């Protein structure tokens, strides 16, 4: 009898194991139901039947002899996906977009049970019979195809699907027949709850996505229902509303057309991808950037790790201390494991992660997915003192000091104990440290301070105990060689984010590979759990440092944003996220040299993520319904002939224009009356540090802007003052005055010799006399320099060369006489040919630079320099990549200024 009992027990266990094994976690199944917009009203077009990946499958919910489909079988998801003669549905492009953005190993299956014209009551299993009894005959015909019970058919098909895959979500599109019914959300919840119960699903893990009816912006006849649909998340916490704004429609204003279904399906997919943790990309790049819904929920059907509390002797503290240890599912004492030391915050102890973060559940789920290496996780008490309890004044000096003391306790006591008690790998490549808040600071301090002990370092919302960057990582080159992964993450609204950013900025400037991960959130476990989920998947396996910049949810605000503006945001790889609030606009673009189309969301906000943007300063404009305007979220600059927006992109080579703690000069705005123009004009004048009290007179550089800009350009876009401050502080440039003048000459038509003569006259008779009368400057040629960019470069060539007796230094940035305008250029070359000896004698430095081959002036400049060579004009040439842009011109000034007045 005992033998028989054991046999049956074994048979049951074997059956369960077989059932679990047959269910493929990489086969994602979605249930969809609703009325006519879900079953598909629009005509299926040729483009909808081609290019369908066979990873996208549909489970036939009815027999279709016309297509050879039989109920309960899987087929490649070629439309129609509902019944035999239905049309295109949002589910078509929901599946296509999912497949394009999920890993290649993932398949997507859909089940579509929908009935045109039905109320939500049709899917309430306790009321459906009553509803069907009063339904019109045309609807009964459709219901009959589901054997008179669409809900039962949906459940029946779902159970078949569960034998092969895992139900990940539910799609709903219904509401037209319930328009004005304020009880609709509760009725939907009844259906949703029944599905959860009948299919044994966890509502915390299976979201409901509900699409809006045809929107009022498309004159939708049932558009008013969307206000009721919008309240659904209040009734079903794990539900999400999919906007239909802008989705185009059929002439009946009840149904979407094919284009509208494609867009609506894409929006369903975008939301589901975000819930799965994946980033949506039109380029079809699969990248999981955050934890999926349900990642921290207990799954009783998977193996679980073990939690235990251990004690160890701490010679550092002189007491017996506690730690919590997690061993993974299937822990085997004969196998050796890597170790993660996971630290708590200032108000916690060895139990804080367990109490607030459920790390064991997160890791168990990751093991079940097969996305994490088996490891031991040690959660110690990071307060190394005899009374290490998290009570009383946790900010007391002795308790704060105890967090620093823990470094010795960790290295000298805890790690040796763990390596003696547990079967662990003892080399640095198999040891990681990470922590939250105070523990995040400890992880950075201890991990980066002991690279011979740790190869993997993570900080979630690092606290102010984090050392300043130069102390934290005094030898960046050593870190590059030894670190496998350095992870820094924080919530965007965390008041401690500056600690993470200053560390990131230092690492970025020193080319130390790292992940800088910003997500929506504050200083709490929601952020820290996601940090653990993401960080742990990198550990103890090969990593690709070139992909680190892709891992973030949000970017950092550009320094050119106006105060409090969250967008634009710059991602770690220098792509930019723009958001523009313009609910009444029909088309919005960003013009960054390249134009990007923005997509409007349900709130009327337009969104886009650009390609990688050039480092340094970039002009850009918003194009709203074809009109170029400045972005109200960014500072505006006079450029492109008008006020335009500008964005400053981080530049690791831009240390020379960084604001530093050194003596600074001033920029003075001066008005003067121009007799030549018979008008008041303005100049910006930089005076160096110590100018006011200096007894000597200073040399002066007259510095010119480009076309479409004015006297503000070099001060605002060019950061000329910071460049000179830094050069002077390092004794690389002589203290000098810089007169940044307006090169726009009114009263001249176009850019020609007349306008150049007008500028020459203004410089000689207006600007120079004013500067030499109002500033402490030397009034001779050896103390004068003239330089300019683009248009200003041509003005410099014209005026400086013709007046070489007035200027000893000339700088021409991104400019050159136009090869296709010989009327303008030939007289200049003729003058140089006739005065070569004088020019070469007078001009000590004739410095010409270009922004590489991508500079629009490159070819003209090369032709000009070949003419100089023939004539015999002496010059120096420099190139710095970046094209015709301010990052190049800033570098030009940085290189040119040290040559002056020596």
C-alpha positions in Angstrom: 0.0 0.0 0.0 2.8 2.4 0.9 4.5 1.6 -2.4 1.2 2.4 -4.3 0.9 5.7 -2.4 4.4 6.7 -3.2 3.8 5.8 -6.8 0.8 8.1 -7.1 2.6 10.9 -5.2 5.4 10.6 -7.7 3.0 10.6 -10.6 1.2 13.7 -9.3 4.5 15.5 -8.8 5.7 14.4 -12.2 2.5 15.7 -13.8 2.9 19.1 -12.1 6.5 19.3 -13.1 5.6 18.5 -16.7 2.8 21.1 -16.7 5.1 23.7 -15.4 7.8 22.8 -17.8 5.5 23.0 -20.8 4.5 26.6 -20.1 7.0 28.8 -21.9 7.7 32.0 -19.9 8.9 33.6 -23.1 5.5 33.1 -24.8 3.5 36.2 -23.8 -0.2 35.9 -24.2 -2.7 38.8 -24.3 -6.5 38.6 -24.1 -8.5 41.2 -25.9 -12.2 41.8 -25.9 -14.8 44.5 -26.5 -17.0 45.7 -29.3 -16.7 46.8 -32.9 -13.4 48.8 -32.6 -11.8 45.8 -31.0 -13.1 43.3 -33.4 -11.9 45.5 -36.3 -14.1 47.8 -38.5 -11.6 49.2 -41.0 -10.8 47.4 -44.3 -7.6 45.4 -44.1 -5.0 46.9 -46.5 -2.2 45.2 -48.4 0.4 46.6 -46.0 -1.4 44.9 -43.1 -0.8 41.4 -44.4 2.9 41.6 -45.1 6.0 41.7 -42.9 4.4 39.8 -40.0 6.9 38.0 -37.8 5.9 34.4 -37.1 6.8 35.2 -33.5 3.4 37.1 -33.5 0.6 34.5 -33.2 -3.1 34.5 -32.9 -5.2 31.7 -31.2 -8.3 31.2 -33.4 -11.4 31.8 -31.2 -13.8 30.6 -34.0 -13.5 28.2 -36.9 -12.7 30.0 -40.2 -12.8 27.6 -43.2 -12.0 30.5 -45.5 -8.6 31.0 -43.9 -8.1 27.4 -42.9 -8.1 28.3 -39.2 -9.6 26.0 -36.5 -10.7 27.1 -33.1 -8.1 26.6 -30.4 -5.1 26.5 -32.7 -2.2 29.0 -33.1 -1.4 30.7 -36.4 0.8 33.6 -37.5 -1.2 36.7 -36.8 -2.2 37.7 -40.3 -5.5 39.7 -40.1 -8.3 39.3 -39.5 -7.6 38.4 -35.9 -11.1 38.3 -34.5 -13.6 36.4 -36.6 -13.5 35.3 -40.3 -14.8 38.5 -41.8 -13.8 41.2 -39.4 -11.4 44.0 -40.2 -8.2 45.5 -39.0 -8.0 45.9 -35.2 -5.7 47.7 -32.7 -4.5 44.2 -31.7 -2.7 43.8 -35.1 -0.3 46.7 -34.4 -0.2 46.1 -30.7 1.4 42.7 -31.5 3.7 44.0 -34.3 5.1 46.7 -32.1 5.6 44.4 -29.2 7.5 41.9 -31.3 9.7 44.7 -32.7 10.7 45.8 -29.2 11.0 42.6 -27.3 14.0 40.2 -27.2 14.1 37.8 -30.1 13.4 34.8 -27.8 10.0 36.3 -26.9 6.9 35.3 -28.8 3.5 37.1 -28.5 0.2 35.4 -28.7 -3.2 37.2 -28.8 -6.8 36.0 -28.3 -9.5 38.4 -29.7 -13.1 37.8 -28.7 -15.2 40.9 -29.6 -18.8 41.6 -30.6 -19.8 44.8 -32.5 -22.3 47.0 -30.8 -22.3 45.1 -27.5 -22.5 46.6 -24.0 -19.9 45.6 -21.4 -22.7 43.5 -19.8 -22.2 40.9 -22.5 -18.9 39.9 -20.8 -20.4 39.7 -17.3 -20.9 36.0 -16.9 -23.7 36.5 -14.4 -25.6 38.9 -16.6 -24.7 37.8 -20.2 -27.7 35.5 -20.6 -30.1 38.3 -19.6 -28.4 40.7 -22.0 -28.3 38.3 -24.9 -32.0 37.7 -24.6 -32.7 41.3 -25.5 -30.0 41.7 -28.0 -30.9 42.4 -31.7 -30.8 39.5 -34.2 -27.7 40.9 -36.0 -25.8 40.8 -32.7 -27.1 37.4 -31.8 -25.6 36.1 -35.1 -22.1 37.2 -34.0 -22.6 35.9 -30.4 -23.6 32.5 -31.9 -20.2 32.1 -33.4 -18.9 32.0 -29.8 -21.5 29.3 -28.9 -23.7 32.0 -27.4 -21.2 32.9 -24.7 -18.3 35.2 -25.7 -17.0 35.4 -22.1 -16.9 31.6 -21.8 -15.1 31.4 -25.2 -12.5 33.9 -24.0 -11.8 31.9 -20.9 -11.8 28.6 -22.8 -9.2 30.0 -25.2 -7.2 31.5 -22.4 -6.9 28.2 -20.7 -5.6 26.6 -23.9 -3.1 29.5 -24.2 -2.0 29.0 -20.6 -0.8 25.5 -21.5 1.8 27.0 -23.8 2.4 30.6 -22.5 1.9 33.1 -19.8 -0.9 35.7 -19.8 0.8 39.1 -19.5 -2.1 41.5 -20.0 -5.7 42.2 -21.1 -6.7 44.7 -23.8 -10.2 46.2 -23.8 -11.9 48.5 -26.2 -15.5 49.1 -25.4 -17.7 52.0 -24.2 -19.6 53.3 -27.3 -22.7 51.2 -26.3 -22.3 52.3 -22.6 -21.8 56.0 -23.3 -22.8 58.1 -20.3 -22.9 55.0 -18.0 -21.0 56.2 -14.9 -21.2 52.6 -13.5 -19.1 51.4 -16.5 -15.8 51.2 -14.5 -17.4 49.0 -11.9 -18.9 46.8 -14.6 -15.5 46.4 -16.2 -14.1 45.5 -12.8 -16.6 42.7 -12.5 -15.4 41.2 -15.8 -11.7 41.8 -14.9 -12.1 40.2 -11.4 -13.9 37.2 -13.0 -11.0 36.7 -15.5 -8.5 36.8 -12.6 -10.4 34.2 -10.7 -11.4 31.9 -13.5 -7.8 31.9 -15.0 -6.0 31.9 -11.6 -4.2 35.2 -12.4 -2.7 37.7 -10.1 -4.2 41.2 -10.6 -1.0 42.8 -9.5 0.8 41.1 -12.4 -1.8 41.3 -15.1 -2.7 44.8 -16.2 -5.8 45.9 -18.0 -5.3 48.4 -20.9 -8.5 50.2 -22.0 -8.6 52.3 -25.1 -10.6 55.5 -25.5 -13.5 55.7 -27.9 -13.1 58.0 -31.0 -11.8 61.2 -29.5 -13.6 64.5 -29.5 -10.7 66.0 -31.4 -11.9 63.7 -34.3 -15.6 64.7 -33.6 -16.2 61.3 -32.1 -19.9 60.7 -31.5 -19.2 58.9 -28.2 -16.2 61.1 -27.3 -17.9 62.1 -24.0 -17.5 58.5 -22.8 -13.8 59.1 -22.5 -14.3 61.1 -19.4 -15.8 58.0 -17.8 -13.1 55.7 -19.2 -10.5 58.0 -17.7 -11.7 57.1 -14.2 -11.1 53.4 -14.7 -7.7 53.4 -12.8 -9.5 54.6 -9.7 -11.6 51.4 -9.8 -9.0 49.0 -11.1 -5.6 49.9 -9.7 -3.6 48.0 -12.3 -5.4 49.5 -15.3 -4.3 52.1 -17.8 -6.1 54.2 -20.3 -4.9 54.4 -23.9 -5.4 57.8 -25.5 -7.2 58.0 -28.9 -6.3 61.6 -29.5 -5.3 62.2 -33.0 -6.2 58.7 -34.1 -7.9 59.1 -37.5 -11.5 57.9 -38.1 -14.1 56.6 -40.5 -16.8 59.0 -41.8 -19.3 57.6 -39.2 -17.1 59.1 -36.4 -17.7 55.9 -34.4 -14.9 53.8 -35.8 -11.2 54.3 -36.4 -9.9 53.9 -39.9 -6.9 51.7 -40.8 -4.4 54.4 -40.0 -6.2 55.1 -36.7 -6.1 51.5 -35.7 -2.4 51.3 -36.5 -1.7 54.3 -34.2 -4.0 53.1 -31.5 -2.4 49.6 -31.5 1.0 51.2 -31.3 -0.1 53.1 -28.2 -1.4 50.0 -26.5 2.0 48.5 -27.3 3.9 51.4 -25.9 2.1 51.2 -22.6 2.5 47.5 -22.3 6.2 47.7 -23.1 6.7 50.2 -20.4 4.9 47.9 -18.0 7.2 45.1 -19.0 10.1 47.4 -18.4 11.1 47.8 -22.1 11.9 51.0 -23.9 9.8 51.7 -27.0 11.8 52.4 -30.1 10.7 52.9 -33.7 14.0 51.3 -34.7 13.0 48.1 -33.0 15.8 48.0 -30.5 15.1 45.7 -27.5 16.2 47.2 -24.2 14.7 46.6 -20.8 15.3 49.7 -18.8 13.1 49.2 -15.7 11.4 46.5 -13.6 8.2 45.1 -15.0 4.8 45.2 -13.3 4.7 42.5 -10.6 8.5 42.1 -10.3 8.3 42.3 -6.5 5.3 40.1 -6.1 5.5 36.7 -4.6 5.2 33.8 -7.0 4.4 30.6 -5.1 4.9 28.5 -8.3 8.7 29.1 -8.5 11.6 27.9 -6.4 12.5 30.3 -3.5 15.7 31.2 -1.9 16.4 31.1 1.9 16.8 33.9 4.4 18.7 33.5 7.6 20.2 35.7 10.3 23.8 35.0 11.2 26.1 36.4 13.9 29.8 37.1 13.6 32.6 38.4 15.8 33.6 41.9 15.0 37.1 42.7 16.3 36.7 46.2 14.8 33.7 46.9 17.1 34.5 44.5 19.9 31.1 42.8 19.9 29.1 40.1 18.2 27.2 41.6 15.3 24.3 40.4 13.1 23.8 40.1 9.3 21.0 38.8 7.1 22.0 36.3 4.4 20.0 35.3 1.3 21.0 32.0 -0.4 19.5 31.4 -3.8 17.1 28.6 -4.9 18.8 25.3 -5.2 21.7 26.4 -3.0 24.4 23.8 -3.0 27.2 23.7 -0.4 29.4 21.9 -2.9 29.2 24.8 -5.4 31.0 28.2 -4.9 29.0 31.4 -5.3 29.7 35.1 -5.9 28.6 37.5 -3.2 26.7 40.8 -3.2 27.0 42.9 0.0 23.8 44.9 0.1 23.7 47.9 2.5 20.9 49.8 4.2 20.2 53.5 4.8 20.8 55.7 7.8 17.6 54.8 9.6 17.8 51.0 9.0 19.7 47.9 10.0 20.3 44.4 8.7 16.5 43.9 8.3 15.7 47.1 6.4 16.0 45.6 2.9 13.7 42.7 4.0 11.2 44.9 5.6 10.9 47.5 2.8 12.3 46.0 -0.4 11.6 42.2 -0.5 15.0 41.5 -2.2 14.4 37.8 -1.8 11.2 38.0 -3.9 12.8 40.2 -6.5 15.8 37.8 -6.9 13.6 34.7 -6.8 11.6 36.1 -9.8 14.8 36.9 -11.6 16.2 33.4 -11.1 12.9 32.0 -12.5 13.3 34.2 -15.6 16.8 33.0 -16.0 18.2 36.6 -16.1 20.4 36.6 -13.1 23.5 34.6 -11.9 23.1 32.6 -8.7 24.7 34.5 -5.8 24.7 34.9 -2.1 23.4 38.3 -0.8 24.7 39.5 2.6 22.7 42.3 4.2 24.8 43.6 7.2 24.2 46.3 9.8 26.3 49.1 8.4 26.4 51.0 11.7 29.6 49.6 13.2 29.3 50.3 16.9 28.4 48.3 20.0 24.8 49.7 20.1 24.1 49.4 16.4 20.3 49.6 16.7 18.4 52.1 14.6 16.8 53.9 17.5 17.3 57.2 19.2 19.0 60.0 17.4 20.2 58.3 14.2 22.0 61.5 13.2 24.1 61.6 16.3 27.8 62.1 15.5 28.9 58.8 16.9 26.3 56.9 14.9 27.2 58.7 11.7 30.8 58.0 12.3 29.9 54.3 12.8 28.9 54.2 9.1 32.5 55.1 8.1 33.9 52.7 10.7 32.0 49.9 9.0 34.5 49.8 6.2 37.0 48.1 8.6 34.4 45.8 10.0 33.3 44.8 6.5 36.8 44.2 5.2 38.4 42.7 8.3 35.6 40.9 10.0 32.4 40.3 8.0 33.9 39.3 4.6 36.4 36.8 6.2 33.5 35.3 8.2 31.2 34.9 5.1 34.1 33.3 3.1 34.7 30.8 5.9 31.0 29.9 6.6 29.7 29.8 3.0 31.0 28.3 -0.2 32.0 31.5 -2.0 34.4 32.6 -4.7 36.9 34.9 -3.0 38.4 36.9 -5.8 37.3 40.6 -6.5 35.6 39.6 -9.7 33.1 37.7 -7.7 32.4 40.3 -5.0 30.0 43.2 -5.4 28.8 46.0 -3.1 25.7 48.1 -3.3 23.4 50.1 -1.1 20.6 52.6 -0.7 21.0 56.2 0.6 23.7 56.1 3.3 24.5 52.6 2.2 24.8 53.9 -1.3 27.4 56.4 -0.1 29.2 53.6 1.8 29.2 51.4 -1.3 30.8 54.1 -3.4 33.3 55.0 -0.7 34.3 51.4 0.2 33.9 49.9 -3.3 35.9 52.5 -5.2 38.3 52.9 -2.3 39.1 49.1 -2.4 39.2 48.1 -6.0 41.3 45.2 -5.1 38.3 43.9 -3.2 35.3 44.8 -5.3 34.8 44.7 -9.1 31.0 45.6 -9.0 29.8 48.7 -7.2 26.3 50.1 -7.1 24.7 53.1 -5.4 21.0 53.8 -5.2 20.2 57.4 -4.1 23.6 57.9 -2.6 23.6 60.1 0.5 25.9 63.1 1.4 28.3 60.7 3.1 29.6 60.1 -0.4 33.1 61.4 -0.7 33.8 64.3 -3.1 34.7 62.9 -6.5 38.5 63.5 -6.4 38.7 61.7 -3.1 36.3 59.1 -4.1 38.2 58.1 -7.2 41.7 59.7 -7.2 42.9 57.4 -10.0 40.3 57.1 -12.8 42.7 55.0 -14.9 42.9 52.3 -12.2 39.1 52.3 -12.1 38.8 51.8 -15.8 41.0 48.7 -15.6 39.5 47.1 -12.6 35.8 48.0 -12.5 33.4 45.6 -14.1 30.4 47.8 -13.4 29.8 51.1 -11.6 26.1 51.8 -11.2 24.7 55.1 -9.9 20.9 55.5 -9.8 18.5 58.0 -8.3 14.9 59.3 -8.4 14.5 62.5 -10.4 12.7 64.2 -7.5 15.1 62.9 -4.8 16.5 65.8 -2.9 19.8 64.0 -2.7 20.2 63.7 -6.5 23.0 66.2 -6.5 25.3 63.7 -4.8 24.7 61.3 -7.7 25.1 63.9 -10.4 28.4 65.3 -9.1 29.8 61.8 -9.1 28.5 61.1 -12.6 29.9 64.4 -13.9 33.3 63.6 -12.6 33.2 60.1 -14.0 31.9 61.4 -17.4 34.8 63.9 -17.6 37.3 61.3 -16.8 35.9 58.7 -19.2 35.2 56.1 -16.5 32.5 53.7 -17.8 29.4 53.7 -15.6 25.6 53.6 -15.7 23.9 56.8 -14.6 20.3 55.8 -14.2 17.6 58.4 -13.4 14.0 57.3 -12.9 10.7 59.0 -11.8 10.6 59.0 -8.0 11.8 60.2 -4.7 13.9 58.9 -1.8 12.1 55.6 -1.3 12.0 51.9 -1.8 10.1 52.1 -5.1 13.3 53.6 -6.5 15.7 51.3 -4.6 13.9 48.1 -5.5 14.1 49.0 -9.2 17.8 49.8 -8.7 18.4 46.3 -7.2 16.3 44.7 -10.0 18.4 46.4 -12.7 21.8 46.3 -11.0 21.6 42.6 -10.1 21.1 41.5 -13.7 24.5 42.8 -14.7 26.4 41.0 -11.9 29.0 38.3 -12.3 28.6 38.0 -16.1 30.2 39.6 -19.1 29.1 43.2 -19.6 29.3 45.6 -22.6 30.4 49.0 -21.3 29.5 50.6 -24.6 25.8 50.0 -23.8 25.9 51.6 -20.3 24.6 55.0 -21.6 21.3 53.3 -22.8 20.2 52.3 -19.3 18.1 55.0 -17.9 14.4 56.0 -17.8 14.9 59.7 -17.6 17.7 62.2 -18.4 19.0 65.2 -16.6 17.7 68.7 -17.2 19.9 70.8 -19.5 21.7 73.6 -17.8 20.1 75.9 -20.4 16.6 75.0 -19.2 14.7 77.9 -17.5 14.4 77.5 -13.7 12.2 74.5 -12.7 11.7 73.3 -16.3 12.2 69.5 -16.4 12.5 69.2 -20.1 14.4 69.1 -22.3 16.3 66.3 -20.7 19.7 64.9 -21.8 20.2 61.2 -21.7 23.6 59.8 -20.8 24.5 59.2 -24.4 23.6 62.8 -25.3 20.3 62.0 -26.9 17.7 64.6 -25.9 14.1 64.1 -24.7 11.8 67.0 -25.6 8.3 67.5 -24.3 6.2 70.4 -25.4 2.7 71.3 -24.1 0.6 72.3 -27.1 -2.8 70.6 -27.0 -4.3 72.6 -29.9 -1.4 72.1 -32.3 -1.8 69.7 -35.2 1.9 69.2 -35.9 5.0 69.9 -33.8 8.7 69.5 -34.7 12.0 70.2 -33.2 14.6 71.7 -35.5 18.1 70.9 -34.3 19.7 71.1 -37.7 17.8 67.9 -38.3 14.0 68.0 -37.9 12.2 65.6 -35.6 8.5 65.0 -35.6 6.9 64.9 -32.1 4.1 62.6 -31.0 1.2 64.0 -29.0 0.0 62.1 -25.9 -3.3 62.0 -24.2 -2.5 65.1 -22.1 -1.8 67.2 -25.2 2.0 67.0 -24.6 4.2 66.4 -27.6 7.2 64.0 -27.2 10.3 63.0 -29.0 13.7 61.5 -28.3 16.4 62.7 -30.7 19.5 61.1 -32.1 22.8 61.9 -30.3 23.2 65.7 -30.3 26.6 67.4 -30.8 28.4 68.2 -27.5 28.4 71.8 -26.3 26.0 74.5 -27.4 23.3 74.0 -30.0 20.6 76.2 -31.4 17.2 74.8 -31.8 13.6 75.8 -32.6 10.1 74.5 -32.1 8.1 74.3 -35.3 4.4 74.5 -34.2 2.1 74.1 -37.2 5.0 75.4 -39.4 5.9 78.5 -37.3 9.4 78.6 -35.8 9.3 79.7 -32.2 11.5 79.5 -29.1 10.9 76.8 -26.6 9.4 78.3 -23.4 11.2 75.7 -21.3 14.7 76.8 -22.5 16.8 80.0 -22.4 16.6 82.0 -25.6 19.6 83.3 -27.5 19.8 85.7 -30.4 20.9 83.5 -33.3 19.6 82.4 -36.7 18.5 86.0 -37.1 16.0 85.9 -34.3 15.5 84.7 -30.7 16.0 81.0 -30.7 16.3 78.3 -28.1 19.6 76.9 -27.1 20.6 73.7 -25.4 24.0 72.9 -23.7 25.0 69.3 -24.2 27.6 67.9 -21.7 31.1 68.0 -23.1 33.9 66.1 -21.3 36.4 68.3 -23.4 34.7 71.5 -22.1 36.6 71.9 -18.9 38.2 75.0 -20.4 34.9 76.9 -20.2 33.6 75.4 -16.9 32.7 77.8 -14.1 35.4 77.3 -11.5 36.3 78.7 -8.0 38.9 81.2 -9.3 39.0 85.0 -9.7 36.5 86.1 -12.3 36.4 89.1 -14.6 33.3 91.1 -15.5 31.1 91.6 -18.6 30.0 95.2 -19.0 27.2 96.2 -21.3 28.0 99.6 -22.9 26.0 101.9 -25.1 27.7 104.3 -27.5 26.6 106.7 -30.2 27.8 105.7 -33.7 28.3 108.7 -36.0 28.7 106.4 -38.9 25.3 104.8 -38.3 23.8 107.8 -36.7 22.4 105.6 -34.0 23.0 104.2 -30.6 24.8 100.9 -30.6 25.8 98.3 -27.9 28.9 96.3 -27.1 29.7 93.7 -24.5 33.1 94.3 -22.8 35.0 91.7 -20.8 37.4 93.1 -18.2 39.8 90.6 -16.6 40.1 89.9 -12.8 41.8 92.7 -11.0 41.0 95.2 -13.7 39.7 97.9 -11.4 42.7 98.2 -9.2 45.4 97.5 -11.9 47.7 100.4 -12.6 48.7 99.2 -16.1 46.8 99.4 -19.3 45.5 96.1 -20.9 45.7 94.8 -24.4 42.4 94.4 -26.2 40.8 91.8 -28.4 38.0 92.9 -30.7 35.9 89.8 -31.1 33.2 89.4 -33.7 30.1 87.1 -33.9 28.6 85.3 -37.0 25.7 85.9 -39.3 22.3 86.0 -37.6 23.9 86.8 -34.2 25.0 90.0 -32.5 27.2 91.4 -29.7 25.6 89.0 -27.2 26.8 85.9 -29.0 30.4 85.5 -27.5 29.2 86.3 -24.0 26.1 84.1 -23.9 26.7 81.3 -26.4 30.5 81.5 -26.5 31.3 81.8 -22.8 34.2 84.0 -23.7 34.5 85.3 -20.1 34.8 81.9 -18.6 37.3 80.8 -21.2 39.6 83.8 -20.4 39.0 83.5 -16.7 40.3 79.9 -16.7 43.2 80.7 -19.1 44.3 83.7 -17.0 44.1 81.7 -13.7 46.4 79.1 -15.2 48.8 81.7 -16.6 48.1 80.5 -20.1 46.9 83.8 -21.4 47.7 87.4 -20.6 45.0 89.5 -18.9 43.2 91.4 -21.6 40.0 93.3 -22.4 37.7 91.8 -24.9 35.3 94.1 -26.8 32.4 92.0 -28.3 30.9 94.2 -30.8 27.8 94.2 -33.1 28.9 93.4 -36.6 25.4 93.9 -38.2 25.6 97.1 -40.3 22.2 98.6 -41.0 21.6 100.4 -44.3 23.5 97.9 -46.5 21.8 95.4 -48.8 23.1 91.9 -48.3 26.7 91.0 -47.5 29.1 92.6 -49.9 32.0 95.0 -50.0 29.8 97.9 -49.1 28.8 96.2 -45.9 32.4 95.3 -45.2 33.5 98.9 -45.7 30.7 100.0 -43.4 32.0 97.6 -40.7 35.6 98.8 -41.2 34.5 102.4 -40.7 32.4 101.6 -37.6 35.3 99.7 -36.0 37.9 102.4 -36.7 35.8 105.5 -36.1 33.3 104.3 -33.6 34.3 101.2 -31.6 38.0 101.6 -31.1 37.9 105.2 -30.1 35.1 104.4 -27.6 37.0 101.5 -26.1 40.2 103.4 -25.8 38.4 106.4 -24.2 36.4 104.4 -21.7 38.7 101.5 -20.7 42.2 101.1 -19.5 43.6 99.7 -22.7 46.8 100.3 -24.6 46.3 102.2 -27.9 48.8 100.7 -30.2 48.9 97.9 -32.8 51.0 95.5 -30.7 48.2 95.6 -28.1 45.3 95.1 -30.5 43.9 91.9 -31.9 40.9 91.3 -34.2 39.1 87.9 -34.5 35.7 86.7 -35.7 33.7 83.6 -36.6 31.9 83.0 -39.9 30.6 86.4 -41.1 32.8 87.9 -38.4 35.7 86.0 -39.9 35.2 87.7 -43.3 34.9 91.1 -41.5 38.2 90.3 -39.8 39.9 89.3 -43.1 38.7 92.5 -44.7 39.5 95.0 -42.0 42.4 93.3 -40.3 44.4 92.6 -43.5 43.8 96.1 -44.9 44.7 97.7 -41.6 47.6 95.5 -40.5 49.2 98.6 -39.1 46.4 98.7 -36.5 46.3 95.0 -35.5 49.2 92.6 -34.7 47.0 89.6 -34.2 44.2 88.2 -36.5 42.0 85.2 -35.9 39.7 83.8 -38.5 37.3 81.0 -37.3 35.2 79.0 -39.7 35.5 81.4 -42.6 37.1 82.2 -45.9 36.6 84.3 -49.0 33.9 82.8 -51.1 35.3 80.9 -54.0 32.1 81.5 -56.1 32.1 85.3 -55.6 35.2 86.5 -57.3 33.8 90.0 -57.5 34.3 90.2 -53.7 37.3 87.9 -53.2 39.6 88.8 -56.1 40.2 92.4 -55.0 41.2 91.0 -51.5 43.8 88.6 -53.0 45.1 91.4 -55.2 45.6 93.7 -52.2 47.4 90.9 -50.4 49.6 90.2 -53.4 50.6 93.8 -53.6 51.2 94.2 -49.8 52.5 90.7 -48.8 55.7 91.9 -47.1 53.9 94.6 -45.1 51.1 92.1 -44.0 53.6 89.4 -43.0 55.7 92.0 -41.1 52.8 93.6 -39.2 50.8 90.6 -38.3 52.6 88.5 -35.6 49.9 85.8 -35.5 47.6 85.2 -38.5 45.6 82.2 -37.1 43.0 80.4 -39.2 40.8 77.6 -37.9 38.1 75.3 -39.1 35.6 72.9 -37.6 36.7 70.0 -39.8 35.3 68.8 -43.1 31.8 69.1 -41.8 32.2 72.9 -41.4 30.2 74.6 -44.1 33.1 77.0 -44.7 35.7 74.2 -45.1 36.0 74.2 -48.9 36.1 78.0 -49.2 38.8 78.2 -46.5 40.9 75.5 -48.2 40.7 77.4 -51.5 41.6 80.6 -49.7 44.6 79.1 -48.0 45.9 77.7 -51.3 45.7 81.3 -52.6 47.6 82.5 -49.5 50.3 80.0 -50.2 50.7 81.2 -53.8 50.8 84.8 -52.7 53.1 84.1 -49.8 50.9 85.1 -46.9 52.2 83.6 -43.6 49.5 82.0 -41.4 48.9 79.2 -38.9 46.1 76.7 -39.5 44.1 74.6 -36.9 41.2 72.2 -37.1 38.9 71.0 -34.3 36.0 68.7 -35.3 32.4 69.8 -34.8 31.4 71.7 -37.9 30.1 75.2 -38.0 29.1 75.5 -34.4 29.7 77.2 -31.1 31.6 74.2 -29.5 34.2 74.7 -32.3 34.4 78.5 -31.8 34.7 78.2 -28.0 37.7 75.9 -28.7 39.1 78.4 -31.2 39.1 81.2 -28.7 40.7 78.8 -26.1 43.5 78.1 -28.6 43.8 81.6 -30.0 43.9 83.7 -26.8 47.1 82.2 -25.4 48.9 83.4 -28.6 48.1 87.0 -28.0 50.2 89.9 -26.8 53.4 87.9 -26.0 
